[in-house]
Amino acid sequence: MQTIYETFSPEETAAFGRRLGEQAKPGDVYALVGDLGVGKTVFIQGIASGLGILEPVCSPTFTIVQVYESGRIPLYHFDVYRIGDIEEMEEIGYEDYFYGRGLAMIEWADLVTELLPSRHTVITIEKDLEQGFDYRRIRMEEVGI
């Protein structure tokens, strides 16, 4: 089943993420897809807020994964844009995070689809400049349910 949400500002995008963070359960995996500059990090900052994480959240572009444990459940924030080989994911022990006790958020998840658990949620964020510069269409699809 696919659900579509629309936001019209970065604040609305973060607020939508916050609502998802408030509902997240241990073991959830969100596969985030979207072009550069579409608002993935703003969305994840909202998720972190919904989990009760107060520290600054930024994209772990060069470290691949950043772990935040100060919320009600841990947030495992992946940015796999720069991985050159799937083996890099194995080296950092991705399975401990994907099947862990927190929420795994994977930016650029379309680059590692073969590693995703059979049950996950694909979240695609898209711009539509005809709708306005800050407009975002957020599509959510449950996989393996």
HUKAZI-V553316 format. One record per residue. N is the residue number from 1. RES is the residue in three letters. NEAR is the number of other ideal C-beta (glycine too) atoms within 12 Angstrom. Layout:
BEGIN
n:N res:RES near:NEAR
n:N res:RES near:NEAR
END
This chain:
BEGIN
n:1 res:MET near:11
n:2 res:GLN near:16
n:3 res:THR near:17
n:4 res:ILE near:18
n:5 res:TYR near:24
n:6 res:GLU near:21
n:7 res:THR near:31
n:8 res:PHE near:21
n:9 res:SER near:18
n:10 res:PRO near:24
n:11 res:GLU near:19
n:12 res:GLU near:23
n:13 res:THR near:36
n:14 res:ALA near:29
n:15 res:ALA near:25
n:16 res:PHE near:35
n:17 res:GLY near:42
n:18 res:ARG near:28
n:19 res:ARG near:22
n:20 res:LEU near:33
n:21 res:GLY near:34
n:22 res:GLU near:22
n:23 res:GLN near:19
n:24 res:ALA near:34
n:25 res:LYS near:19
n:26 res:PRO near:19
n:27 res:GLY near:21
n:28 res:ASP near:33
n:29 res:VAL near:37
n:30 res:TYR near:44
n:31 res:ALA near:37
n:32 res:LEU near:42
n:33 res:VAL near:32
n:34 res:GLY near:30
n:35 res:ASP near:18
n:36 res:LEU near:16
n:37 res:GLY near:16
n:38 res:VAL near:30
n:39 res:GLY near:36
n:40 res:LYS near:43
n:41 res:THR near:32
n:42 res:VAL near:33
n:43 res:PHE near:41
n:44 res:ILE near:44
n:45 res:GLN near:33
n:46 res:GLY near:36
n:47 res:ILE near:42
n:48 res:ALA near:40
n:49 res:SER near:32
n:50 res:GLY near:29
n:51 res:LEU near:37
n:52 res:GLY near:21
n:53 res:ILE near:33
n:54 res:LEU near:16
n:55 res:GLU near:18
n:56 res:PRO near:15
n:57 res:VAL near:34
n:58 res:CYS near:19
n:59 res:SER near:31
n:60 res:PRO near:29
n:61 res:THR near:20
n:62 res:PHE near:13
n:63 res:THR near:18
n:64 res:ILE near:31
n:65 res:VAL near:34
n:66 res:GLN near:31
n:67 res:VAL near:29
n:68 res:TYR near:32
n:69 res:GLU near:22
n:70 res:SER near:18
n:71 res:GLY near:28
n:72 res:ARG near:23
n:73 res:ILE near:29
n:74 res:PRO near:28
n:75 res:LEU near:43
n:76 res:TYR near:42
n:77 res:HIS near:42
n:78 res:PHE near:42
n:79 res:ASP near:31
n:80 res:VAL near:39
n:81 res:TYR near:27
n:82 res:ARG near:20
n:83 res:ILE near:28
n:84 res:GLY near:13
n:85 res:ASP near:14
n:86 res:ILE near:17
n:87 res:GLU near:12
n:88 res:GLU near:21
n:89 res:MET near:31
n:90 res:GLU near:18
n:91 res:GLU near:15
n:92 res:ILE near:25
n:93 res:GLY near:18
n:94 res:TYR near:29
n:95 res:GLU near:17
n:96 res:ASP near:18
n:97 res:TYR near:36
n:98 res:PHE near:33
n:99 res:TYR near:21
n:100 res:GLY near:24
n:101 res:ARG near:21
n:102 res:GLY near:35
n:103 res:LEU near:41
n:104 res:ALA near:44
n:105 res:MET near:48
n:106 res:ILE near:43
n:107 res:GLU near:42
n:108 res:TRP near:31
n:109 res:ALA near:36
n:110 res:ASP near:20
n:111 res:LEU near:25
n:112 res:VAL near:35
n:113 res:THR near:20
n:114 res:GLU near:15
n:115 res:LEU near:30
n:116 res:LEU near:31
n:117 res:PRO near:27
n:118 res:SER near:14
n:119 res:ARG near:19
n:120 res:HIS near:30
n:121 res:THR near:35
n:122 res:VAL near:29
n:123 res:ILE near:41
n:124 res:THR near:30
n:125 res:ILE near:39
n:126 res:GLU near:25
n:127 res:LYS near:25
n:128 res:ASP near:19
n:129 res:LEU near:12
n:130 res:GLU near:9
n:131 res:GLN near:15
n:132 res:GLY near:15
n:133 res:PHE near:15
n:134 res:ASP near:22
n:135 res:TYR near:23
n:136 res:ARG near:38
n:137 res:ARG near:28
n:138 res:ILE near:39
n:139 res:ARG near:22
n:140 res:MET near:28
n:141 res:GLU near:20
n:142 res:GLU near:19
n:143 res:VAL near:20
n:144 res:GLY near:13
n:145 res:ILE near:14
END
